[in-house]
Amino acid sequence: MMKKDSLVHPDSGYPELFSAEQLGETPLILAQKAAEEEARRGRMETLRFMSFGSGSSGNCSYIGDDRSGFLIDAGIEGAVVENALKKEGIPMTHVKGILLTHDHGDHVRYVYSLLRNHRHLLVYCTPRVLNGMLRRHSMSRRVKDYHRAIYKEFEFTIGNFTITPFEVMHDGSDNCGFHIRHGETTMAVATDLGCISERVEHYFTGVNFMVLESNYDRQMLLTGSYPDYLKARIEHDNGHLDNQVSAAFVARKWHPGLRYVFLCHLSNDNNTPTKALEAHHQSVTAANPNLRIGAGDRENLTDLEIIALPRFEPTPLYFLRKKNLT
């Protein structure tokens, strides 16, 4: 009769028995292998996020894992993107594509130069965004050679990421947010929007990470130097998102699994990072009084990180891990 803790040698054609120790599978080695496998899964499941600039001067960010990634928008010069990623040990060959939210210049200005300098890249956008980009901007029509058409509510994949574009309200030719799934981890991105629509409500529900516009402080806008027509455009449902609206939305969407909120596209003239962060802290803690909020530097001691993305410089590379709720 076989002993319970014995093993058949894998190279043997006979039922010769070997102990776990004889095969090198000691409890210590088995524990080390389990730890290595857990670490490997952890690396694969950890998302990487970096913003290279966020605002009307230019927008671009990176989302990836340990194998591949992609850019969202291309409104920042390619050299800035390449150098920032290189400092973090991420080569451009790791970047597989560029997702475009809409066709405004601060989101697409450098898309063709990035494609031309890195021929392996593809650009993912709706056909209306592609046509609007070519119509609005002085850009080579060869960008079409790199185009992969995407459609709202239809998911597509890049590497280990499953991405679903969805409708947001803005005044581009066509306007997308993105819901991103990576294993059991989810993230939602909406960079330019004038209101919280039903589709935004839907795709931001239950996510672990958010990138959300917090464009202006209403009092600063109303008393500022912008002409009335521009103030009206910004406040319109197809314009940009007020700090208070963004903050109330985050407070409503908070759940124990929400780990990071990145506030993007802050106005240089009608907002400050301090005002945007204060609005969100006040709204979120009013709804959840015992919540501990951090700024991305003390993750293990907080419940939620809220970070205002800078306009002109790259952020650190953030490692985004799903919160263990067990």
Rosetta silent file (secondary structure, phi, psi, omega in degrees, C-alpha in Angstrom):
SEQUENCE: MMKKDSLVHPDSGYPELFSAEQLGETPLILAQKAAEEEARRGRMETLRFMSFGSGSSGNCSYIGDDRSGFLIDAGIEGAVVENALKKEGIPMTHVKGILLTHDHGDHVRYVYSLLRNHRHLLVYCTPRVLNGMLRRHSMSRRVKDYHRAIYKEFEFTIGNFTITPFEVMHDGSDNCGFHIRHGETTMAVATDLGCISERVEHYFTGVNFMVLESNYDRQMLLTGSYPDYLKARIEHDNGHLDNQVSAAFVARKWHPGLRYVFLCHLSNDNNTPTKALEAHHQSVTAANPNLRIGAGDRENLTDLEIIALPRFEPTPLYFLRKKNLT
SCORE:     score description
SCORE:     0.000 S_00000001
   1 L     0.000  137.125  179.574    0.000    0.000    0.000 S_00000001
   2 L   -68.313  137.541  171.991    1.283    3.474   -0.895 S_00000001
   3 L   -72.269  142.057 -173.249    2.265    5.695    1.978 S_00000001
   4 L   -59.889  -35.418 -175.958    0.112    8.817    2.048 S_00000001
   5 L  -100.008   19.524  177.549    3.064   11.241    1.970 S_00000001
   6 E  -101.806  159.684 -178.305    5.018    9.389   -0.754 S_00000001
   7 E  -129.242  150.191  172.111    5.173   10.268   -4.436 S_00000001
   8 E   -83.423  130.112 -179.669    5.769    8.292   -7.628 S_00000001
   9 L   -61.838  130.198 -174.016    8.898    9.504   -9.377 S_00000001
  10 L   -64.796  -23.626 -178.678    7.730   11.311  -12.564 S_00000001
  11 L   -94.245    2.079 -175.708   10.441    9.686  -14.745 S_00000001
  12 L   -94.278  137.938  174.117    9.781    6.187  -13.536 S_00000001
  13 L   -90.341    3.543 -176.843    7.750    3.674  -15.451 S_00000001
  14 L  -121.406  156.526 -179.135    7.307    1.659  -12.292 S_00000001
  15 L   -77.005   45.623  178.087    5.371    2.325   -9.134 S_00000001
  16 L   -76.046  135.372 -173.169    8.604    3.017   -7.257 S_00000001
  17 E  -100.035  138.709  176.458    7.976    5.303   -4.314 S_00000001
  18 E  -131.480  143.081  178.129    9.993    8.378   -3.356 S_00000001
  19 E   -76.503  162.064  176.336    9.454   10.660   -0.425 S_00000001
  20 L   -58.021  -36.793 -179.526    8.823   14.419   -0.868 S_00000001
  21 L   -65.419  -41.555  179.620   12.270   15.029    0.632 S_00000001
  22 L   -63.450  -32.995  178.339   13.949   12.691   -1.940 S_00000001
  23 L   -83.873    0.001  179.337   12.267   14.617   -4.761 S_00000001
  24 L    84.929    5.112 -176.832   13.425   17.924   -3.327 S_00000001
  25 L   -96.025   61.361  177.909    9.879   18.974   -2.360 S_00000001
  26 L   -71.318  160.438  177.411   10.551   19.763    1.275 S_00000001
  27 H   -54.832  -36.288  179.264    7.992   21.835    3.178 S_00000001
  28 H   -65.913  -44.364  179.575   10.370   24.797    3.010 S_00000001
  29 H   -65.711  -40.914  178.131   10.755   24.523   -0.773 S_00000001
  30 H   -62.059  -40.788  178.455    7.003   24.109   -1.214 S_00000001
  31 H   -65.219  -40.114  178.079    6.407   27.229    0.898 S_00000001
  32 H   -63.493  -42.429  178.979    8.990   29.166   -1.141 S_00000001
  33 H   -63.361  -41.053  178.662    7.330   28.079   -4.389 S_00000001
  34 H   -64.122  -40.428  179.298    3.920   29.140   -3.075 S_00000001
  35 H   -66.018  -40.281  178.045    5.312   32.514   -2.021 S_00000001
  36 H   -63.612  -41.818  179.202    6.947   33.004   -5.443 S_00000001
  37 H   -65.633  -40.453  177.868    3.695   32.151   -7.205 S_00000001
  38 H   -63.957  -40.827  177.699    1.759   34.545   -4.973 S_00000001
  39 H   -64.748  -40.068  178.947    4.293   37.303   -5.681 S_00000001
  40 H   -62.857  -44.106  178.180    4.069   36.602   -9.419 S_00000001
  41 H   -63.781  -38.464  178.337    0.285   36.852   -9.324 S_00000001
  42 H   -61.618  -41.941  178.130    0.596   40.049   -7.303 S_00000001
  43 H   -64.054  -41.681 -178.929    2.879   41.610   -9.920 S_00000001
  44 H   -67.014  -36.734 -175.244    0.497   40.632  -12.695 S_00000001
  45 H   -84.775  -11.316  179.195   -2.554   41.952  -10.858 S_00000001
  46 L   -80.488  126.660  175.853   -0.918   45.271   -9.884 S_00000001
  47 E   -88.169  149.974  173.185   -1.769   48.130  -12.227 S_00000001
  48 E  -112.853  133.719  179.565    0.684   50.893  -13.052 S_00000001
  49 E  -134.075  136.720  176.109   -0.607   54.426  -13.557 S_00000001
  50 E  -148.984  135.777  172.944    1.228   57.603  -14.499 S_00000001
  51 E  -104.918  138.018  179.206    0.033   60.990  -15.739 S_00000001
  52 E  -101.645   -6.279 -179.303    2.370   63.064  -17.927 S_00000001
  53 E   158.881  143.001 -174.533    0.241   66.213  -17.766 S_00000001
  54 L  -147.995  116.588 -179.635   -3.418   67.007  -17.245 S_00000001
  55 L   149.597 -175.453 -176.188   -5.314   70.117  -18.284 S_00000001
  56 L   -67.687  -12.197  176.144   -6.048   72.339  -21.264 S_00000001
  57 L   -82.059  -18.352  179.101   -2.303   72.512  -22.027 S_00000001
  58 L   156.735  144.517 -177.015   -2.169   68.786  -22.712 S_00000001
  59 L  -134.704  132.840  173.918   -3.358   65.402  -21.483 S_00000001
  60 E  -167.778  138.750  177.247   -1.746   61.983  -21.530 S_00000001
  61 E  -145.256  163.731 -178.367   -1.520   59.101  -19.083 S_00000001
  62 E  -122.175  136.631  172.608   -0.240   55.528  -18.969 S_00000001
  63 E  -130.543  130.316 -178.737   -1.970   52.420  -17.635 S_00000001
  64 E  -158.157 -178.690  171.289   -0.207   49.065  -17.640 S_00000001
  65 L  -129.434 -157.651 -175.999    0.792   45.896  -15.859 S_00000001
  66 L   -79.293   -2.338 -176.801    4.076   43.980  -15.729 S_00000001
  67 L  -117.654  -37.790 -176.291    3.752   42.925  -19.378 S_00000001
  68 L  -159.646  173.433  179.383    2.158   45.674  -21.422 S_00000001
  69 E  -166.696 -171.881 -178.900    0.218   48.912  -21.286 S_00000001
  70 E  -154.671  162.358  174.712   -1.316   51.770  -23.236 S_00000001
  71 E   -98.905  147.147  166.952   -1.633   55.540  -23.273 S_00000001
  72 E  -110.385  115.136 -177.525   -4.867   57.437  -22.837 S_00000001
  73 L    71.770  164.204 -174.038   -4.725   60.536  -25.057 S_00000001
  74 L  -144.860   52.787  179.707   -1.682   62.089  -26.710 S_00000001
  75 L   -98.171    7.419  179.569   -1.663   65.777  -25.843 S_00000001
  76 L  -117.029  140.640 -177.428    1.841   65.705  -24.322 S_00000001
  77 L   -55.058  139.430 -175.387    5.058   65.736  -26.360 S_00000001
  78 H   -57.006  -38.200 -178.549    6.391   62.268  -27.053 S_00000001
  79 H   -61.923  -36.088  178.202    9.835   62.939  -25.537 S_00000001
  80 H   -64.642  -44.490  179.844    8.225   63.771  -22.181 S_00000001
  81 H   -63.254  -49.776 -176.955    6.259   60.520  -22.244 S_00000001
  82 H   -61.243  -45.659 -177.282    9.235   58.418  -23.328 S_00000001
  83 H   -67.338  -39.822  179.634   11.646   59.887  -20.770 S_00000001
  84 H   -64.887  -42.472  178.108    9.182   59.606  -17.875 S_00000001
  85 H   -67.321  -39.964 -179.284    8.473   55.947  -18.680 S_00000001
  86 H   -60.471  -40.010  178.572   12.176   55.213  -19.199 S_00000001
  87 H   -60.983  -26.066  179.703   12.986   56.522  -15.706 S_00000001
  88 L   -96.881    8.387  178.371   10.551   53.933  -14.353 S_00000001
  89 L    77.787   22.039 -179.056   12.072   51.131  -16.415 S_00000001
  90 L  -110.878  110.091  178.347    9.217   50.980  -18.917 S_00000001
  91 L   -77.199  158.979  179.204   10.320   50.922  -22.590 S_00000001
  92 H   -66.666  -21.214  175.296    8.061   52.205  -25.337 S_00000001
  93 H   -65.359  -19.778  177.000    7.878   48.655  -26.714 S_00000001
  94 H   -74.042  -23.915 -178.314    5.838   47.913  -23.584 S_00000001
  95 E   -86.826  122.804 -172.879    3.230   50.451  -24.767 S_00000001
  96 E  -101.786  -16.415 -177.361    0.874   48.801  -27.250 S_00000001
  97 E  -170.856  172.867  177.371   -1.541   51.561  -28.182 S_00000001
  98 E  -125.567  121.660  175.206   -3.048   55.001  -27.675 S_00000001
  99 E   -96.058  131.466  179.895   -6.702   55.399  -26.665 S_00000001
 100 L  -108.631  128.921  179.178   -8.265   58.745  -27.587 S_00000001
 101 L   -78.095  -38.084  178.155  -11.129   60.178  -25.540 S_00000001
 102 L  -167.817 -175.481 -166.626  -12.064   62.834  -28.124 S_00000001
 103 L  -102.281   13.718  176.759  -10.630   65.063  -30.847 S_00000001
 104 L   -71.519  148.761 -172.288   -9.702   68.288  -29.016 S_00000001
 105 H   -58.116  -35.315 -178.670   -6.116   69.408  -29.516 S_00000001
 106 H   -71.249   -1.228  177.430   -5.074   69.062  -25.880 S_00000001
 107 H  -117.447  -14.629 -174.268   -5.814   65.326  -26.210 S_00000001
 108 H  -130.059    0.754 -169.089   -4.524   64.506  -29.728 S_00000001
 109 L   -53.755  -37.557 -174.160   -1.815   67.069  -30.572 S_00000001
 110 L  -110.632   18.040 -175.277    1.097   64.598  -30.561 S_00000001
 111 H   -65.320  -43.153 -176.197   -0.647   61.410  -31.616 S_00000001
 112 H   -70.643  -38.191  178.638    0.856   61.226  -35.102 S_00000001
 113 H   -64.029  -37.566  175.243    4.406   61.976  -33.968 S_00000001
 114 H   -63.668  -42.794  179.279    4.135   59.193  -31.374 S_00000001
 115 H   -65.657  -40.818 -177.907    2.846   56.796  -34.025 S_00000001
 116 H   -67.707  -36.650 -178.018    5.542   57.795  -36.505 S_00000001
 117 H   -83.255  -16.759 -179.259    8.353   57.364  -33.970 S_00000001
 118 L  -135.652   86.014 -167.568    7.014   54.078  -32.618 S_00000001
 119 L   -67.274  -13.779  179.828    5.641   52.167  -35.579 S_00000001
 120 L   -78.968  -14.558 -175.368    4.334   49.274  -33.483 S_00000001
 121 L   -71.985  149.757  170.742    1.716   51.526  -31.818 S_00000001
 122 E  -119.963  153.089  176.529   -1.948   51.517  -32.776 S_00000001
 123 E  -111.406  125.697 -176.801   -4.453   54.294  -32.140 S_00000001
 124 E  -108.000  115.217  176.134   -7.837   53.244  -30.763 S_00000001
 125 E  -159.775  165.193  178.350  -10.715   55.669  -31.243 S_00000001
 126 L   -71.350  155.369  177.334  -14.183   55.846  -32.703 S_00000001
 127 H   -56.432  -34.811  179.031  -14.462   56.646  -36.435 S_00000001
 128 H   -68.233  -35.416  175.563  -16.050   60.002  -35.554 S_00000001
 129 H   -66.250  -43.364  178.049  -13.076   60.915  -33.359 S_00000001
 130 H   -59.316  -48.788 -178.836  -10.685   60.010  -36.192 S_00000001
 131 H   -65.985  -39.942  177.783  -12.612   62.081  -38.737 S_00000001
 132 H   -64.442  -38.627  178.515  -12.991   64.994  -36.328 S_00000001
 133 H   -63.235  -44.193  179.356   -9.269   64.920  -35.556 S_00000001
 134 H   -69.261  -32.852 -179.657   -8.348   65.067  -39.245 S_00000001
 135 H   -75.245  -39.517 -174.173  -10.897   67.813  -39.880 S_00000001
 136 H   -81.142  -29.770 -166.746   -9.946   70.012  -36.912 S_00000001
 137 L  -124.447  154.273  175.366   -6.162   69.686  -36.943 S_00000001
 138 L   -80.564   93.748 -172.919   -3.259   69.852  -39.366 S_00000001
 139 L  -141.382  140.771  179.289   -2.358   66.177  -39.192 S_00000001
 140 L   -59.404  136.495  177.451   -1.116   63.634  -41.703 S_00000001
 141 H   -71.316   -7.570  177.216   -3.868   61.429  -43.039 S_00000001
 142 H   -68.849   -9.939  174.245   -1.458   58.525  -42.632 S_00000001
 143 H   -57.103  -25.625  178.425   -2.704   58.337  -39.055 S_00000001
 144 H   -60.980  -28.615 -178.563   -5.426   56.177  -40.624 S_00000001
 145 H   -64.361  -22.567 -176.504   -2.802   53.460  -41.208 S_00000001
 146 H  -103.332    0.919 -170.446   -2.525   52.996  -37.444 S_00000001
 147 E   -79.901  134.914  167.846   -6.224   53.272  -36.645 S_00000001
 148 E  -121.104  116.232 -175.914   -8.242   50.545  -34.969 S_00000001
 149 E   -70.700  135.434  172.780  -11.906   51.472  -34.817 S_00000001
 150 L  -124.298  160.681 -175.560  -13.659   51.106  -31.479 S_00000001
 151 L  -137.965  140.770 -177.755  -17.329   51.610  -30.672 S_00000001
 152 L   -60.166  138.058  179.463  -19.093   52.663  -27.506 S_00000001
 153 L    76.355    1.907  176.281  -20.438   49.816  -25.373 S_00000001
 154 L  -111.826  119.772 -176.306  -18.349   47.237  -27.305 S_00000001
 155 L   -78.043  155.017  173.986  -15.360   45.928  -25.401 S_00000001
 156 E  -142.671  168.769 -175.456  -11.923   45.308  -26.903 S_00000001
 157 E  -122.948  145.216  167.291   -8.637   44.013  -25.506 S_00000001
 158 E  -133.377  115.297 -177.262   -5.053   45.248  -25.234 S_00000001
 159 L    57.608 -126.950 -179.526   -2.761   42.735  -23.565 S_00000001
 160 L   -90.951   10.053 -176.001   -4.406   41.638  -20.309 S_00000001
 161 E  -103.709  135.620  171.612   -6.825   44.588  -20.330 S_00000001
 162 E  -110.914  123.186 -169.339  -10.454   44.507  -21.421 S_00000001
 163 E  -121.767  132.947  176.637  -11.666   48.020  -22.253 S_00000001
 164 E  -120.588  115.458  173.967  -15.184   49.309  -22.824 S_00000001
 165 E   -75.149  147.375  177.142  -15.677   52.820  -24.258 S_00000001
 166 E  -143.520  159.956 -175.472  -18.777   54.669  -23.091 S_00000001
 167 E   -71.078  133.145  167.026  -20.542   57.943  -23.827 S_00000001
 168 L  -127.290  155.385 -175.770  -19.656   61.101  -21.901 S_00000001
 169 L   -92.366  112.066  178.738  -21.172   64.546  -22.413 S_00000001
 170 L  -156.575  174.877 -173.793  -18.679   67.021  -23.896 S_00000001
 171 L  -105.894   30.795  168.891  -18.412   69.236  -26.969 S_00000001
 172 L   -82.275  179.184  177.337  -15.957   67.229  -29.059 S_00000001
 173 L   -65.112  -34.999  175.349  -16.953   65.465  -32.275 S_00000001
 174 L  -156.745  149.010 -168.993  -17.385   62.306  -30.238 S_00000001
 175 L  -140.402  126.821 -176.228  -16.526   61.746  -26.590 S_00000001
 176 E  -124.662  143.819  157.226  -15.558   58.595  -24.692 S_00000001
 177 E  -104.091  172.229 -179.124  -14.810   57.496  -21.207 S_00000001
 178 E  -133.818  130.774  169.497  -13.207   54.101  -20.646 S_00000001
 179 E  -101.210  127.735 -171.522  -14.030   51.265  -18.290 S_00000001
 180 E  -122.246  125.704  178.353  -10.945   49.074  -17.861 S_00000001
 181 E  -117.145  132.483  179.835  -10.942   45.544  -16.476 S_00000001
 182 E  -136.011  100.157 -172.407   -7.764   43.681  -15.556 S_00000001
 183 L    62.883 -122.060  179.103   -8.478   40.323  -13.986 S_00000001
 184 L   -98.919    7.605 -177.651  -10.737   41.136  -11.034 S_00000001
 185 E  -102.058  140.863 -178.928   -9.601   44.779  -10.873 S_00000001
 186 E  -130.895  152.234 -178.751  -11.536   47.638  -12.508 S_00000001
 187 E  -145.146  145.571  176.624  -10.846   51.274  -13.308 S_00000001
 188 E  -127.575  141.463 -176.895  -12.940   54.026  -14.920 S_00000001
 189 E  -130.214  126.975  173.107  -11.637   57.110  -16.750 S_00000001
 190 E  -143.978  104.810 -170.187  -13.583   60.240  -17.736 S_00000001
 191 L   -91.040  -33.312 -177.279  -11.344   63.231  -18.480 S_00000001
 192 L  -136.577  114.708  179.401  -13.719   65.830  -20.008 S_00000001
 193 L  -160.341  145.350 -176.840  -17.436   65.895  -19.217 S_00000001
 194 L   -94.398  -14.595 -178.808  -20.012   68.490  -18.372 S_00000001
 195 L  -157.826  166.615  176.316  -22.340   66.346  -16.271 S_00000001
 196 L   -91.765  100.191 -178.035  -22.748   62.958  -14.674 S_00000001
 197 L   -84.833  173.969 -179.417  -24.780   61.059  -17.237 S_00000001
 198 H   -62.255  -37.633 -179.377  -26.455   57.695  -16.806 S_00000001
 199 H   -70.661  -34.485  175.163  -23.580   55.908  -18.601 S_00000001
 200 H   -65.442  -45.935  175.460  -21.008   57.554  -16.347 S_00000001
 201 H   -52.309  -46.845 -175.495  -23.052   56.478  -13.322 S_00000001
 202 H   -64.140  -50.801 -170.990  -23.126   52.940  -14.655 S_00000001
 203 H   -79.121  -16.599  176.240  -19.453   52.508  -15.532 S_00000001
 204 H   -90.855   -4.730 -178.895  -18.082   54.151  -12.380 S_00000001
 205 L   -72.726  125.183  172.639  -20.125   51.900  -10.102 S_00000001
 206 L    78.138    7.444 -177.713  -18.034   49.485   -8.073 S_00000001
 207 L   -76.221  160.262  178.147  -14.642   50.326   -9.600 S_00000001
 208 L   -89.741  -25.827 -177.974  -11.397   50.114   -7.637 S_00000001
 209 E  -141.244  143.535  179.804   -9.757   53.155   -9.234 S_00000001
 210 E  -128.454  141.571  162.262  -11.093   56.360  -10.815 S_00000001
 211 E  -120.542  115.223 -170.250   -9.692   59.077  -13.046 S_00000001
 212 E  -137.701  139.049  178.107  -12.306   61.849  -13.024 S_00000001
 213 E   -66.997  140.592  169.718  -12.416   65.469  -14.119 S_00000001
 214 L  -140.531   77.947 -162.469  -12.619   68.183  -11.454 S_00000001
 215 L   -78.661  -44.723 -170.371  -12.208   71.182  -13.719 S_00000001
 216 E  -143.534  152.609  168.146  -13.375   74.348  -11.985 S_00000001
 217 L   -91.608  122.442 -170.335  -14.422   76.045   -8.789 S_00000001
 218 H   -61.459  -39.279  179.889  -17.730   77.722   -9.653 S_00000001
 219 H   -65.030  -40.821  177.171  -17.087   80.880   -7.633 S_00000001
 220 H   -63.789  -39.865  179.053  -13.693   81.356   -9.262 S_00000001
 221 H   -64.165  -48.113 -174.803  -15.257   80.858  -12.696 S_00000001
 222 H   -66.704  -32.481 -177.596  -18.123   83.307  -12.131 S_00000001
 223 H   -98.594    2.051 -177.578  -15.891   86.053  -10.730 S_00000001
 224 L   -83.813 -173.406 -171.581  -12.986   85.429  -13.087 S_00000001
 225 L   -90.738   -0.877 -178.783  -11.918   87.172  -16.269 S_00000001
 226 L   -64.362  143.283  174.266  -13.356   84.729  -18.802 S_00000001
 227 L   -64.712  158.609 -174.005  -15.930   86.223  -21.213 S_00000001
 228 H   -59.149  -38.206 -177.258  -19.545   85.246  -20.610 S_00000001
 229 H   -65.257  -34.256 -179.573  -19.763   82.939  -23.634 S_00000001
 230 H   -74.838  -37.499  174.571  -16.771   80.935  -22.395 S_00000001
 231 H   -60.452  -42.444 -179.832  -18.174   80.722  -18.853 S_00000001
 232 H   -64.443  -40.232  178.953  -21.452   79.447  -20.330 S_00000001
 233 H   -62.370  -43.677 -178.114  -19.606   76.838  -22.410 S_00000001
 234 H   -65.464  -40.161 -177.300  -17.702   75.559  -19.368 S_00000001
 235 H   -78.643  -14.282 -175.901  -20.862   75.343  -17.200 S_00000001
 236 L   -65.702  158.026  177.505  -22.938   73.646  -19.902 S_00000001
 237 L   -60.814  -20.242  175.280  -23.846   69.957  -19.671 S_00000001
 238 L  -101.383   19.268 -175.780  -21.470   69.455  -22.614 S_00000001
 239 L  -103.126 -114.604 -177.465  -18.723   71.471  -20.945 S_00000001
 240 L  -129.777  169.099 -170.372  -16.592   70.638  -17.916 S_00000001
 241 L  -100.738  128.201  176.352  -17.173   69.324  -14.416 S_00000001
 242 E   -69.698  145.016  177.202  -17.456   71.540  -11.333 S_00000001
 243 H   -50.035  -46.358 -175.049  -15.502   70.519   -8.210 S_00000001
 244 H   -66.830  -37.159  178.547  -18.703   70.153   -6.179 S_00000001
 245 H   -67.567  -45.833  177.704  -20.396   67.951   -8.775 S_00000001
 246 H   -60.216  -44.336 -177.508  -17.317   65.760   -9.062 S_00000001
 247 H   -65.339  -43.157  178.987  -16.970   65.562   -5.268 S_00000001
 248 H   -63.443  -36.069  178.854  -20.609   64.636   -4.688 S_00000001
 249 H   -66.304  -45.493  179.089  -20.302   61.922   -7.329 S_00000001
 250 H   -62.279  -42.589  178.668  -17.193   60.411   -5.715 S_00000001
 251 H   -60.170  -39.353 -179.072  -18.895   60.474   -2.298 S_00000001
 252 H   -70.839  -31.360 -176.415  -21.905   58.691   -3.775 S_00000001
 253 H   -92.247   -4.397 -178.901  -19.741   56.080   -5.509 S_00000001
 254 L   -63.153  139.672  172.633  -17.455   55.343   -2.588 S_00000001
 255 L  -149.489  165.336 -173.878  -17.416   51.737   -1.442 S_00000001
 256 L   -58.950  -22.830 -179.561  -14.837   49.762    0.575 S_00000001
 257 L   -86.497   -7.588  178.921  -13.126   48.508   -2.590 S_00000001
 258 L   -76.752  122.814 -171.153  -12.489   51.997   -4.021 S_00000001
 259 L  -111.611  -43.582 -177.296   -8.799   52.696   -3.450 S_00000001
 260 E  -130.897  139.264  169.491   -7.611   55.645   -5.582 S_00000001
 261 E  -125.774  119.655  176.880   -9.316   58.699   -7.105 S_00000001
 262 E  -104.306  119.170  179.135   -7.223   60.796   -9.491 S_00000001
 263 E   -89.094  125.588 -172.929   -8.674   64.252  -10.183 S_00000001
 264 E  -122.379  167.345  173.282   -7.799   65.390  -13.685 S_00000001
 265 L    58.333   41.805  176.119   -8.089   68.375  -16.042 S_00000001
 266 L   -69.862  134.850  178.794   -7.994   71.054  -13.327 S_00000001
 267 L   -68.648  141.122  176.522   -8.345   74.560  -14.776 S_00000001
 268 L   -75.933  -28.035 -174.040   -5.311   76.811  -14.469 S_00000001
 269 L  -103.028  -24.869 -172.183   -7.476   79.938  -14.155 S_00000001
 270 L  -122.246   22.054 -179.092  -10.612   78.741  -12.372 S_00000001
 271 L  -162.490  164.795  169.372   -9.354   76.141   -9.932 S_00000001
 272 L  -139.436  154.034  175.283   -6.501   75.135   -7.662 S_00000001
 273 H   -56.208  -37.512 -179.657   -5.433   71.673   -6.488 S_00000001
 274 H   -61.845  -46.486 -179.854   -6.198   72.779   -2.923 S_00000001
 275 H   -63.874  -42.516  179.995   -9.785   73.764   -3.775 S_00000001
 276 H   -63.548  -44.771 -179.259  -10.410   70.555   -5.725 S_00000001
 277 H   -67.145  -41.497  178.519   -9.021   68.374   -2.942 S_00000001
 278 H   -60.295  -43.727  179.804  -10.892   70.259   -0.213 S_00000001
 279 H   -59.762  -43.248 -178.116  -14.190   69.848   -2.052 S_00000001
 280 H   -72.191  -41.281  178.065  -13.658   66.102   -2.385 S_00000001
 281 H   -60.194  -45.610 -177.472  -12.428   65.590    1.168 S_00000001
 282 H   -64.863  -43.771 -177.325  -15.413   67.463    2.578 S_00000001
 283 H   -68.772  -43.577 -177.116  -17.981   65.674    0.446 S_00000001
 284 H   -69.166  -42.699 -178.897  -16.563   62.185    0.946 S_00000001
 285 H   -73.994  -26.183  174.786  -16.068   62.541    4.720 S_00000001
 286 H   -64.037  -37.274  179.209  -19.517   64.097    5.165 S_00000001
 287 H   -82.958  -25.032 -177.188  -20.992   60.909    3.724 S_00000001
 288 L  -136.919   80.341 -168.251  -18.445   58.630    5.445 S_00000001
 289 L   -58.558  -28.891 -175.639  -17.293   60.361    8.680 S_00000001
 290 L   -95.372    6.948 -176.770  -14.728   57.761    9.742 S_00000001
 291 L   -72.051  133.354  177.014  -13.009   57.471    6.373 S_00000001
 292 L   -97.609  118.866 -175.775   -9.247   58.048    6.389 S_00000001
 293 E  -109.890  133.482  178.852   -8.166   59.902    3.238 S_00000001
 294 E  -120.346 -177.798 -178.309   -4.585   60.088    2.001 S_00000001
 295 L  -119.831   26.098  175.039   -2.628   61.623   -0.856 S_00000001
 296 L    92.860   -2.007 -175.665   -0.976   58.494   -2.222 S_00000001
 297 L  -111.154   -5.273  179.615    2.016   58.383    0.112 S_00000001
 298 L  -138.250   53.032 -170.682    0.633   56.430    3.104 S_00000001
 299 H   -56.463  -38.015 -176.270   -1.557   53.846    1.415 S_00000001
 300 H   -72.234  -12.758 -176.456   -1.398   51.257    4.201 S_00000001
 301 H  -106.546    3.018 -174.340   -2.717   53.757    6.764 S_00000001
 302 L  -127.621  168.795  176.847   -5.697   55.096    4.811 S_00000001
 303 L   -99.572  -27.268 -174.862   -8.970   53.941    3.292 S_00000001
 304 E  -151.157  136.955  175.385   -8.933   56.109    0.163 S_00000001
 305 E  -106.606  128.182  175.645   -6.312   58.090   -1.764 S_00000001
 306 E  -121.556  122.312 -171.859   -7.426   61.291   -3.553 S_00000001
 307 E  -130.759  129.672  174.303   -4.802   62.898   -5.778 S_00000001
 308 E   -90.163  119.848 -177.542   -4.986   66.021   -7.960 S_00000001
 309 L   -74.128  134.749  179.960   -2.976   65.408  -11.129 S_00000001
 310 L   -70.936  154.362 -177.527   -0.515   68.196  -11.999 S_00000001
 311 L   -73.920  -41.619 -163.699   -0.923   70.176  -15.197 S_00000001
 312 L  -116.009  -11.046 -175.716    2.604   70.293  -16.526 S_00000001
 313 L  -128.867  155.325  178.117    4.767   67.557  -15.047 S_00000001
 314 L   -67.348  148.907  172.962    4.681   63.765  -14.817 S_00000001
 315 L   -84.113  170.610  164.610    3.519   62.114  -11.631 S_00000001
 316 L   -61.939  165.758  171.757    5.352   59.260   -9.943 S_00000001
 317 L   -81.454  116.706  179.864    4.467   55.824  -11.206 S_00000001
 318 E   -90.188  134.086  174.342    1.603   54.651   -8.995 S_00000001
 319 E  -100.384  113.933 -172.651    1.252   50.939   -8.244 S_00000001
 320 E  -103.878  115.971 -178.924   -2.452   50.268   -7.888 S_00000001
 321 L  -117.065  137.336  177.095   -3.447   47.189   -5.945 S_00000001
 322 L   -64.374  136.683 -178.700   -6.937   45.994   -5.260 S_00000001
 323 L   -70.060  134.737  175.297   -7.788   46.289   -1.568 S_00000001
 324 L   -83.455  111.353 -175.356   -8.007   43.015    0.329 S_00000001
 325 L   -96.178    2.909 -178.706  -11.399   43.145    2.034 S_00000001
 326 L   -83.217    0.000    0.000  -11.206   39.741    3.713 S_00000001
